């Protein structure tokens, strides 16, 4: 009965009162939930207090170590790359490679070219080996030498002539002259060695010259057999000339006071011919002038 009465009483209440009671109830529930939530947020540890924990420090260390190693490796790689580039482009490394892979003479020319590349024309300097090689090339073919001179930075022909001027060719048979001829004949054909030997006596003006470098007086009688202190009036000259090619070379000369007698003339001629045959020169013809001593030698 009581429940029925209360139900009737509830039904008799206005709707506004019922809704007001429900609103109060729901608002109270919302306030209680928000208060619980704010209470839970406020009770958590702040992020500032957990930044430098041991675990996070350990993780940061593990992360930073590879980065540091990578930077060091990158710096070392750049330094090594720069060092290798400097080594590969250095003159010393080029000289080592040239010595290892080229013949000696060509390697010497390449190293000389690199050395002179950074100098002015007036500052070019050549060692004795370069000069000797340049003289050899010029001796074989002057035209070829002029072509190679600008390519390989070789000495000028004028420089070579100054070098040859220092070579003193004295009276008689000179070894340096015959050695040079032998070197050239090795590169010539066999028919280029067929030569004519020319002998002539040339009258000269009597004169004496003091050679300061040798400390000797030039102009006295100096034949193949003896030397006397009589002023020379003639020069006995020997020259070979190719029969098939255009070349000639004086091979010996002697200062004599008067016309060379028959016996000394014969010994001198045979000595010159023998020396020429030793360097593979084939004497096919022998010519002289109409001097009385040569006429006697022919008979």
Rosetta silent file (secondary structure, phi, psi, omega in degrees, C-alpha in Angstrom):
SEQUENCE: XXXXXXXXXXXXXXXXXXXXXXXXXXXXXXXXXXXXXXXXXXXXXXXXXXXXXXXXXXXXXXXXXXXXXXXXXXXXXXXXXXXXXXXXXXXXXXXXXXXXXXXXXXXXXXXXXXXXXXXXXXXXXXXXXXXXXXXXXXXXXXXXXXXXXXXXXXXXXXXXXXXXXXXXXXXXXXXXXXXXXXXXXXXXXXXXXXXXXXXXXXXXXXXXXXXXXXXXXXXXXXXXXXXXXXXXXXXXXXXXXXXXXXXXXXXXXXXXXXXXXXXXXXXXXXXXXXXXXXXXXXXXXXXXXXXXXXXXXXX
SCORE:     score description
SCORE:     0.000 S_00000001
   1 L     0.000  -40.620 -178.607    0.000    0.000    0.000 S_00000001
   2 H   -63.336  -42.326 -179.565    2.788    2.355    0.865 S_00000001
   3 H   -63.879  -36.340  179.186    4.481    1.791   -2.526 S_00000001
   4 H   -67.280  -41.003  179.400    1.238    2.491   -4.312 S_00000001
   5 H   -65.070  -40.879 -179.169    0.741    5.699   -2.423 S_00000001
   6 H   -67.581  -35.637  178.006    4.305    6.853   -3.159 S_00000001
   7 H   -66.606  -36.592  178.964    3.818    6.066   -6.845 S_00000001
   8 H   -69.358  -37.339  178.325    0.703    8.123   -6.897 S_00000001
   9 H   -65.958  -39.791  179.473    2.433   10.958   -5.155 S_00000001
  10 H   -65.163  -36.117  179.957    5.320   10.852   -7.693 S_00000001
  11 H   -70.244  -27.314 -179.056    2.923   10.987  -10.537 S_00000001
  12 H   -80.756  -11.383 -179.645    1.258   14.006   -8.998 S_00000001
  13 L   -72.640  149.991  177.135    4.512   15.977   -8.829 S_00000001
  14 L   -69.757  152.929 -178.955    5.160   18.592  -11.557 S_00000001
  15 H   -65.093  -33.238  179.673    7.581   17.658  -14.388 S_00000001
  16 H   -63.728  -37.729  179.309    9.827   20.582  -13.651 S_00000001
  17 H   -68.094  -38.125  179.676   10.471   19.357  -10.162 S_00000001
  18 H   -65.935  -45.050 -179.884   11.318   15.918  -11.409 S_00000001
  19 H   -64.146  -36.169  178.475   13.700   17.233  -14.044 S_00000001
  20 H   -64.331  -40.690  178.118   15.309   19.532  -11.494 S_00000001
  21 H   -64.793  -40.330  178.625   15.984   16.649   -9.178 S_00000001
  22 H   -65.663  -38.505  179.202   17.455   14.604  -12.050 S_00000001
  23 H   -64.525  -39.164  178.985   19.653   17.522  -13.137 S_00000001
  24 H   -64.115  -38.689 -178.462   21.044   17.894   -9.669 S_00000001
  25 H   -66.540  -44.762 -178.929   21.794   14.239   -9.553 S_00000001
  26 H   -67.558  -37.901  178.288   23.617   14.192  -12.944 S_00000001
  27 H   -66.215  -36.732  177.694   25.573   17.353  -12.137 S_00000001
  28 H   -64.442  -39.680  179.389   26.692   15.882   -8.881 S_00000001
  29 H   -64.700  -40.925 -179.601   27.861   12.768  -10.681 S_00000001
  30 H   -64.426  -41.287  179.564   29.872   14.874  -13.227 S_00000001
  31 H   -63.792  -40.280 -179.483   31.526   16.902  -10.491 S_00000001
  32 H   -66.325  -39.530  178.727   32.527   13.769   -8.640 S_00000001
  33 H   -66.067  -42.773  179.628   34.066   12.232  -11.814 S_00000001
  34 H   -65.644  -35.699  178.727   36.006   15.414  -12.665 S_00000001
  35 H   -66.548  -37.033  177.398   37.298   15.649   -9.154 S_00000001
  36 H   -65.574  -41.124 -179.068   38.535   12.071   -9.356 S_00000001
  37 H   -65.398  -46.014  178.945   40.252   12.774  -12.683 S_00000001
  38 H   -62.115  -34.456  178.931   41.973   15.923  -11.446 S_00000001
  39 H   -66.983  -38.425 -179.872   43.085   14.088   -8.401 S_00000001
  40 H   -69.732  -38.283  178.919   44.684   11.304  -10.532 S_00000001
  41 H   -65.916  -43.722 -177.309   46.506   13.836  -12.806 S_00000001
  42 H   -68.058  -25.225 -178.075   47.925   15.773   -9.938 S_00000001
  43 L   -84.120   -9.823  178.035   49.240   12.687   -8.239 S_00000001
  44 L   -73.202  154.123  178.123   51.481   11.592  -11.358 S_00000001
  45 L   -73.498  137.751 -179.788   55.339   12.284  -11.387 S_00000001
  46 L   -71.230  155.275 -177.903   56.311   15.303  -13.488 S_00000001
  47 H   -66.693  -30.526 -179.443   58.387   14.816  -16.687 S_00000001
  48 H   -62.560  -34.413 -178.482   61.194   17.014  -15.368 S_00000001
  49 H   -75.436  -20.552 -177.717   61.901   14.559  -12.576 S_00000001
  50 H  -104.437    8.343 -178.386   62.200   11.590  -14.982 S_00000001
  51 L   -68.991  -45.282 -172.337   64.438   13.229  -17.638 S_00000001
  52 L  -103.684   39.611  174.562   67.792   12.215  -16.148 S_00000001
  53 L   -71.971  159.347 -177.773   67.030    8.729  -14.976 S_00000001
  54 H   -62.349  -36.498 -179.791   69.782    6.138  -15.253 S_00000001
  55 H   -66.533  -44.205  179.082   67.924    4.220  -17.918 S_00000001
  56 H   -67.796  -37.712  176.298   67.438    7.286  -20.108 S_00000001
  57 H   -61.556  -43.301  179.063   71.068    8.317  -19.615 S_00000001
  58 H   -62.083  -40.494  178.788   72.197    4.846  -20.707 S_00000001
  59 H   -66.336  -41.520  177.754   70.006    5.023  -23.793 S_00000001
  60 H   -61.909  -40.382  179.150   71.304    8.470  -24.692 S_00000001
  61 H   -62.181  -44.453  178.706   74.900    7.200  -24.377 S_00000001
  62 H   -63.994  -32.122  179.255   74.172    4.249  -26.654 S_00000001
  63 H   -75.845  -37.972 -175.965   72.615    6.595  -29.199 S_00000001
  64 H   -75.579  -31.611 -176.280   75.460    9.175  -29.117 S_00000001
  65 H   -60.086  -46.988  177.067   78.337    6.688  -29.383 S_00000001
  66 H   -62.047  -36.172  178.558   77.583    5.618  -33.004 S_00000001
  67 H   -64.272  -42.824  178.516   77.169    9.237  -34.030 S_00000001
  68 H   -63.928  -43.270  178.851   80.565   10.155  -32.557 S_00000001
  69 H   -63.317  -39.924  179.378   82.194    7.139  -34.221 S_00000001
  70 H   -62.803  -42.677  179.148   80.560    8.026  -37.539 S_00000001
  71 H   -64.168  -42.035  178.958   81.879   11.598  -37.358 S_00000001
  72 H   -64.869  -42.807  178.086   85.386   10.395  -36.516 S_00000001
  73 H   -63.560  -38.555  178.395   85.335    7.861  -39.340 S_00000001
  74 H   -65.929  -40.936  177.152   84.095   10.500  -41.749 S_00000001
  75 H   -64.191  -43.469  178.458   86.873   12.897  -40.708 S_00000001
  76 H   -63.380  -40.212  179.298   89.496   10.146  -41.069 S_00000001
  77 H   -64.613  -42.176  178.387   88.130    9.184  -44.472 S_00000001
  78 H   -64.787  -41.030  178.860   88.248   12.784  -45.706 S_00000001
  79 H   -65.109  -42.908  178.902   91.786   13.209  -44.387 S_00000001
  80 H   -66.239  -38.532  177.725   92.931    9.948  -45.996 S_00000001
  81 H   -62.702  -42.577  178.061   91.262   10.858  -49.270 S_00000001
  82 H   -65.148  -41.530 -179.875   93.023   14.216  -49.309 S_00000001
  83 H   -65.891  -41.563  178.584   96.337   12.594  -48.417 S_00000001
  84 H   -65.754  -39.285  178.067   95.999    9.961  -51.136 S_00000001
  85 H   -63.307  -40.427  178.045   95.073   12.625  -53.673 S_00000001
  86 H   -65.977  -38.438 -179.913   98.159   14.640  -52.750 S_00000001
  87 H   -67.624  -44.240 -177.250  100.354   11.558  -53.026 S_00000001
  88 H   -67.046  -28.949 -179.422   98.937   10.510  -56.385 S_00000001
  89 L   -98.317    7.066 -178.655   99.387   13.987  -57.853 S_00000001
  90 L   -81.787  156.697  179.661  102.837   14.616  -56.365 S_00000001
  91 H   -68.720  -36.989  179.920  105.981   14.793  -58.488 S_00000001
  92 H   -62.731  -42.692  178.259  107.746   12.161  -56.394 S_00000001
  93 H   -65.114  -39.075  177.482  104.983    9.635  -57.007 S_00000001
  94 H   -62.219  -41.627  179.271  105.066   10.414  -60.736 S_00000001
  95 H   -64.562  -38.118  177.841  108.817    9.837  -60.812 S_00000001
  96 H   -65.114  -42.385  179.307  108.414    6.481  -59.056 S_00000001
  97 H   -65.687  -40.904 -179.773  105.743    5.354  -61.529 S_00000001
  98 H   -64.676  -43.531  178.963  107.842    6.501  -64.481 S_00000001
  99 H   -63.837  -31.281 -176.715  110.921    4.663  -63.218 S_00000001
 100 H   -79.988  -27.960 -170.036  108.864    1.512  -62.703 S_00000001
 101 H  -119.079   -6.168 -177.741  107.098    1.394  -66.081 S_00000001
 102 L  -120.965  156.272  174.085  109.297    3.191  -68.657 S_00000001
 103 L   -62.424  158.305 -174.162  112.755    2.566  -70.128 S_00000001
 104 H   -56.802  -46.843 -176.901  115.584    4.552  -68.476 S_00000001
 105 H   -66.775  -42.153  179.109  116.072    7.116  -71.246 S_00000001
 106 H   -68.242  -38.166  176.852  112.347    7.775  -71.708 S_00000001
 107 H   -63.322  -39.133  178.536  111.843    7.963  -67.936 S_00000001
 108 H   -64.167  -39.456  178.060  114.654   10.496  -67.714 S_00000001
 109 H   -66.393  -40.584 -179.485  113.000   12.639  -70.405 S_00000001
 110 H   -65.959  -42.825  179.193  109.598   12.488  -68.673 S_00000001
 111 H   -66.353  -37.783  177.221  111.039   13.499  -65.299 S_00000001
 112 H   -65.881  -37.482  178.579  112.966   16.311  -66.930 S_00000001
 113 H   -63.529  -43.618 -179.734  109.779   17.533  -68.662 S_00000001
 114 H   -66.344  -37.735 -179.074  107.859   17.635  -65.363 S_00000001
 115 H   -66.695  -37.081 -177.648  110.715   19.452  -63.635 S_00000001
 116 H   -86.605   -9.536 -175.673  110.901   22.155  -66.313 S_00000001
 117 H   -63.383  -31.839 -177.086  107.118   22.575  -66.682 S_00000001
 118 L   -93.634    6.768 -177.866  106.923   25.025  -63.766 S_00000001
 119 L  -109.503  159.771  173.581  109.938   27.093  -64.860 S_00000001
 120 L   -80.153  166.012 -176.123  110.364   29.907  -67.323 S_00000001
 121 H   -61.639  -35.359 -179.686  112.336   29.407  -70.509 S_00000001
 122 H   -72.981  -14.425 -178.120  115.323   31.308  -69.107 S_00000001
 123 H   -99.068    9.144  179.604  115.385   29.007  -66.082 S_00000001
 124 L   -69.535  131.392  176.453  115.794   25.716  -67.954 S_00000001
 125 L  -133.283  140.840 -176.069  118.735   23.669  -66.711 S_00000001
 126 L  -126.049  140.160  176.182  119.849   20.260  -68.015 S_00000001
 127 L   -82.805  175.173 -175.188  122.076   17.640  -66.435 S_00000001
 128 H   -66.210  -32.528 -179.873  124.868   15.876  -68.294 S_00000001
 129 H   -67.846  -41.607  177.658  122.752   12.797  -69.059 S_00000001
 130 H   -63.970  -42.154  179.677  120.046   14.853  -70.776 S_00000001
 131 H   -63.234  -40.669  179.915  122.693   16.714  -72.776 S_00000001
 132 H   -65.922  -41.729  177.876  124.340   13.460  -73.840 S_00000001
 133 H   -65.950  -40.623  178.470  121.015   11.975  -74.926 S_00000001
 134 H   -63.883  -40.810  177.524  120.093   15.169  -76.787 S_00000001
 135 H   -62.822  -38.342  179.475  123.446   15.153  -78.586 S_00000001
 136 H   -64.570  -45.621  179.102  122.892   11.538  -79.613 S_00000001
 137 H   -63.519  -44.207  179.888  119.448   12.274  -81.063 S_00000001
 138 H   -64.889  -34.088 -179.744  120.727   15.384  -82.846 S_00000001
 139 H   -66.691  -37.025 -179.799  123.697   13.430  -84.176 S_00000001
 140 H   -74.285  -51.888 -177.622  121.421   10.830  -85.780 S_00000001
 141 L  -147.575  103.376  177.655  118.785   13.152  -87.266 S_00000001
 142 H   -60.694  -34.287 -179.766  118.784   16.954  -86.775 S_00000001
 143 H   -66.869  -42.300  177.998  115.302   17.227  -88.330 S_00000001
 144 H   -64.319  -39.122 -179.513  113.874   14.688  -85.899 S_00000001
 145 H   -64.165  -40.617  178.774  115.562   16.467  -83.014 S_00000001
 146 H   -63.902  -32.222  177.339  113.977   19.808  -83.942 S_00000001
 147 H   -71.441  -40.337 -177.651  110.581   18.108  -83.964 S_00000001
 148 H   -80.013  -17.707 -174.486  111.096   16.474  -80.544 S_00000001
 149 H   -60.027  -47.552 -178.034  112.661   19.539  -78.944 S_00000001
 150 H   -73.789  -25.151 -178.823  109.409   21.398  -78.329 S_00000001
 151 H   -78.608  -42.857 -173.702  107.554   18.252  -77.254 S_00000001
 152 H  -104.778    9.203  179.113  110.082   16.939  -74.725 S_00000001
 153 L    56.180   50.458 -179.947  111.626   20.270  -73.608 S_00000001
 154 L   -87.838  162.736  177.471  115.082   19.354  -74.960 S_00000001
 155 L   -62.361  153.093  179.564  118.019   21.779  -75.219 S_00000001
 156 L   -73.342  156.998  176.441  118.140   24.015  -78.266 S_00000001
 157 H   -57.364  -31.876  177.380  120.599   23.225  -81.102 S_00000001
 158 H   -63.749  -39.312  176.510  122.544   26.330  -80.099 S_00000001
 159 H   -63.600  -40.038  178.873  123.052   24.840  -76.620 S_00000001
 160 H   -65.727  -37.604  178.241  124.264   21.615  -78.192 S_00000001
 161 H   -65.947  -37.184  176.415  126.723   23.504  -80.371 S_00000001
 162 H   -64.460  -32.407  178.009  128.124   25.234  -77.293 S_00000001
 163 H   -69.176  -44.317 -178.401  128.600   21.812  -75.745 S_00000001
 164 H   -69.525  -24.890  177.524  130.427   20.438  -78.777 S_00000001
 165 H   -65.855  -23.823  178.567  132.647   23.502  -78.894 S_00000001
 166 L   -77.342  -15.302  177.996  134.115   22.414  -75.585 S_00000001
 167 L   -81.347  117.900 -176.571  135.253   19.120  -77.161 S_00000001
 168 L   -96.292  121.677  177.339  138.781   19.681  -78.373 S_00000001
 169 L  -101.781  108.875 -178.498  139.895   17.710  -81.410 S_00000001
 170 L   -88.228 -177.556  178.346  143.674   17.662  -81.489 S_00000001
 171 L   -68.096  151.793  178.659  146.066   16.596  -84.197 S_00000001
 172 E    93.927 -158.285 -178.779  146.212   12.911  -85.118 S_00000001
 173 E   -94.130  118.399 -177.026  143.570   10.217  -84.581 S_00000001
 174 L  -100.564  127.133 -178.291  141.035   11.205  -81.928 S_00000001
 175 H   -64.127  -40.455 -177.384  139.176    8.450  -80.094 S_00000001
 176 H   -62.351  -32.788  179.575  136.102   10.564  -79.391 S_00000001
 177 H   -70.506  -45.368 -178.896  135.655   11.202  -83.104 S_00000001
 178 H   -71.427  -32.365  176.105  135.873    7.549  -84.112 S_00000001
 179 H   -66.118  -38.164  177.598  133.603    6.452  -81.254 S_00000001
 180 H   -67.335  -40.092  177.680  130.958    8.900  -82.426 S_00000001
 181 H   -65.927  -38.999  178.112  131.232    7.648  -85.988 S_00000001
 182 H   -63.736  -38.848  177.883  130.947    4.051  -84.840 S_00000001
 183 H   -63.699  -40.087 -179.504  127.790    4.899  -82.924 S_00000001
 184 H   -72.961  -36.161 -177.959  126.225    6.505  -85.982 S_00000001
 185 H   -68.100  -20.964  178.009  127.234    3.701  -88.355 S_00000001
 186 L   -66.301  -22.891 -178.553  125.330    1.177  -86.221 S_00000001
 187 L  -105.525   10.213  179.426  122.079    2.784  -87.377 S_00000001
 188 L  -105.753  158.359  176.456  123.017    3.135  -91.055 S_00000001
 189 L   -71.625  165.269 -176.160  122.522    0.736  -93.913 S_00000001
 190 H   -66.414  -36.773 -179.374  125.413   -1.279  -95.206 S_00000001
 191 H   -72.734  -13.622  176.244  125.712    0.681  -98.431 S_00000001
 192 H   -75.294  -12.976 -179.769  126.007    3.896  -96.400 S_00000001
 193 H   -92.260    0.073  174.779  129.394    2.662  -95.181 S_00000001
 194 E   -79.461  116.450 -170.771  130.872    2.628  -98.696 S_00000001
 195 E  -132.161  163.757  171.336  133.164    5.663  -98.627 S_00000001
 196 E  -113.157  134.795  178.830  135.897    7.485 -100.430 S_00000001
 197 E   -99.953  120.169 -179.113  138.959    8.612  -98.479 S_00000001
 198 E  -107.242  132.799  178.825  140.267   12.018  -99.502 S_00000001
 199 E  -127.769  136.163 -177.642  143.753   13.192  -98.518 S_00000001
 200 E  -153.821  146.487  172.702  145.114   16.645  -99.179 S_00000001
 201 E  -102.536  125.557 -176.024  147.910   18.957  -98.077 S_00000001
 202 E  -114.777  128.543  177.681  146.700   22.495  -97.444 S_00000001
 203 E   -77.631  135.648 -179.588  149.052   25.447  -97.203 S_00000001
 204 L  -129.086  163.276  176.777  148.454   27.655  -94.148 S_00000001
 205 L   -81.023  134.087 -178.736  149.848   30.870  -92.782 S_00000001
 206 L   -65.385  126.552 -178.999  152.497   30.349  -90.127 S_00000001
 207 L  -160.605  145.998  177.778  151.086   31.250  -86.720 S_00000001
 208 L  -116.406  136.812 -178.368  151.474   30.164  -83.102 S_00000001
 209 E  -130.550  130.043  179.205  148.575   30.035  -80.654 S_00000001
 210 E   -92.927  117.146  177.974  148.803   29.507  -76.913 S_00000001
 211 E   -87.734  109.135 -174.660  146.010   27.282  -75.586 S_00000001
 212 L   -67.770  -38.435 -177.327  145.427   28.468  -72.043 S_00000001
 213 L   -68.501  -35.122  179.281  143.266   25.520  -70.968 S_00000001
 214 L   -95.988   -9.125 -178.245  145.828   22.931  -72.119 S_00000001
 215 L    55.453   51.473 -179.340  148.883   25.075  -71.377 S_00000001
 216 E  -144.821  158.647  179.648  150.343   24.295  -74.786 S_00000001
 217 E  -104.070  126.007 -179.456  151.378   26.134  -77.953 S_00000001
 218 E  -103.590  135.034  178.224  149.583   25.168  -81.165 S_00000001
 219 L   132.048   -5.606  177.025  151.183   25.713  -84.545 S_00000001
 220 E   -84.085  164.594  177.236  154.403   23.696  -84.381 S_00000001
 221 E   -62.953  122.450 -177.039  155.224   20.761  -86.635 S_00000001
 222 E  -143.869   83.993 -179.013  153.275   17.765  -85.290 S_00000001
 223 L   -88.178 -173.853 -179.303  153.219   14.794  -87.657 S_00000001
 224 L   -72.745  -17.744 -175.567  152.166   11.226  -86.913 S_00000001
 225 L  -103.818  -34.334 -175.173  155.723   10.270  -85.949 S_00000001
 226 L  -156.210  166.978  176.226  157.178   13.241  -84.075 S_00000001
 227 E  -126.262  126.930  177.921  156.703   16.780  -82.887 S_00000001
 228 E  -122.286  163.656 -178.340  159.301   19.490  -83.508 S_00000001
 229 E   -94.893   43.952  173.263  159.384   23.171  -82.640 S_00000001
 230 E  -104.505  132.141 -179.370  159.332   24.319  -86.254 S_00000001
 231 E   -59.800  134.301 -178.513  156.349   26.456  -87.284 S_00000001
 232 L   -75.528  141.411  178.072  153.904   24.484  -89.413 S_00000001
 233 L  -117.955  -12.615 -179.798  153.316   25.613  -92.999 S_00000001
 234 E  -137.752  160.495  173.493  150.958   22.860  -94.166 S_00000001
 235 E  -125.803  124.231  174.882  148.099   20.760  -92.851 S_00000001
 236 E   -93.091  114.206 -170.643  147.719   17.137  -93.919 S_00000001
 237 E  -117.611  138.854  177.741  143.966   16.473  -93.792 S_00000001
 238 E  -118.898  131.950 -179.766  141.980   13.213  -94.098 S_00000001
 239 E  -140.973  139.903  175.433  138.272   13.173  -94.889 S_00000001
 240 E  -110.633  144.415  179.925  135.778   10.383  -95.671 S_00000001
 241 E  -137.992  137.713 -178.393  132.699   10.879  -97.807 S_00000001
 242 E   -71.710  142.778  177.835  129.838    8.467  -98.495 S_00000001
 243 L   -81.611  -27.761 -173.974  129.436    7.195 -102.043 S_00000001
 244 L  -111.310  -15.811 -176.997  125.661    6.648 -101.802 S_00000001
 245 L  -130.031  164.739 -176.758  124.525    9.179  -99.177 S_00000001
 246 L   -93.575   81.830  171.111  125.136   12.836  -98.424 S_00000001
 247 L  -152.585  149.785  177.625  127.496   12.847  -95.478 S_00000001
 248 E  -149.710  155.740 -176.236  131.171   13.559  -94.963 S_00000001
 249 E  -154.955  129.670  172.255  133.474   13.739  -91.972 S_00000001
 250 E   -75.007  130.376 -174.247  137.040   14.877  -91.305 S_00000001
 251 E  -110.060  -21.164 -179.465  138.788   12.043  -89.449 S_00000001
 252 E  -167.458  155.428  173.831  142.321   13.342  -88.853 S_00000001
 253 E  -152.796  153.851 -179.128  144.739   16.212  -89.505 S_00000001
 254 E  -138.404  138.542  171.761  148.425   16.883  -88.912 S_00000001
 255 E   -87.638  127.816 -179.448  150.503   20.067  -88.803 S_00000001
 256 E  -132.270  151.080 -177.987  153.666   19.690  -90.889 S_00000001
 257 L   -77.925  -47.948  177.363  156.536   22.033  -91.654 S_00000001
 258 L  -126.542 -175.089  177.218  157.111   20.916  -95.255 S_00000001
 259 L   -58.238  138.845 -176.109  155.531   18.382  -97.560 S_00000001
 260 L   -68.367  129.801  178.537  155.195   15.029  -95.815 S_00000001
 261 L   -64.299  168.969 -172.899  157.870   12.561  -96.969 S_00000001
 262 H   -64.416  -48.361 -175.751  156.904    9.325  -98.667 S_00000001
 263 H   -67.699  -50.194  175.979  157.467    6.879  -95.769 S_00000001
 264 H   -60.004  -34.708  178.076  155.761    8.943  -93.035 S_00000001
 265 H   -65.266  -42.866  178.925  152.925    9.657  -95.473 S_00000001
 266 H   -62.538  -45.676  179.777  152.474    5.947  -96.189 S_00000001
 267 H   -62.792  -38.832  179.981  152.436    5.054  -92.468 S_00000001
 268 H   -66.883  -43.526 -179.507  149.914    7.816  -91.725 S_00000001
 269 H   -64.088  -43.895  179.775  147.572    6.761  -94.552 S_00000001
 270 H   -65.796  -35.159  178.491  147.641    3.096  -93.519 S_00000001
 271 H   -66.246  -40.205  178.958  147.003    4.036  -89.877 S_00000001
 272 H   -67.536  -43.932  179.693  143.929    6.077  -90.843 S_00000001
 273 H   -62.898  -42.961  178.814  142.560    3.325  -93.128 S_00000001
 274 H   -61.482  -40.785  179.537  143.073    0.693  -90.422 S_00000001
 275 H   -67.566  -36.151  177.793  141.247    2.818  -87.871 S_00000001
 276 H   -68.575  -37.622  178.773  138.328    3.370  -90.272 S_00000001
 277 H   -67.391  -27.968  178.260  138.048   -0.342  -90.995 S_00000001
 278 H   -67.041  -23.422  178.734  137.802   -1.013  -87.259 S_00000001
 279 L  -106.247   23.634  172.015  134.523    0.942  -87.153 S_00000001
 280 L    72.573   23.594  174.383  133.127   -0.901  -90.227 S_00000001
 281 L   -86.195  127.903 -177.793  133.894    1.798  -92.805 S_00000001
 282 E  -102.285  105.304 -178.551  134.470    0.246  -96.221 S_00000001
 283 E   -80.831  113.703  179.715  136.980    2.325  -98.200 S_00000001
 284 E   -99.464  -28.477 -175.291  136.226    1.867 -101.891 S_00000001
 285 E  -136.228  143.445  175.804  138.118    4.837 -103.331 S_00000001
 286 E  -126.798  122.051 -176.986  141.270    6.707 -102.337 S_00000001
 287 E  -125.626  146.520  176.051  141.855   10.193 -103.817 S_00000001
 288 L  -143.076  176.631  172.970  144.655   12.759 -103.475 S_00000001
 289 L   -87.134 -169.066 -175.550  145.906   15.832 -105.269 S_00000001
 290 L   -97.368   32.860  177.570  148.823   15.844 -107.695 S_00000001
 291 L   -68.373  153.194 -177.064  151.547   16.517 -105.115 S_00000001
 292 H   -63.863  -38.204  179.965  154.931   14.932 -105.686 S_00000001
 293 H   -66.432  -36.650  176.789  154.821   13.023 -102.394 S_00000001
 294 H   -71.457  -34.065  177.383  151.424   11.508 -103.274 S_00000001
 295 H   -64.654  -42.023  177.422  152.666   10.646 -106.726 S_00000001
 296 H   -66.462  -38.325  178.792  155.617    8.804 -105.174 S_00000001
 297 H   -64.493  -38.547 -179.853  153.262    7.039 -102.743 S_00000001
 298 H   -67.000  -34.827  179.198  151.069    5.850 -105.637 S_00000001
 299 L   -74.126    0.000    0.000  154.089    4.394 -107.444 S_00000001
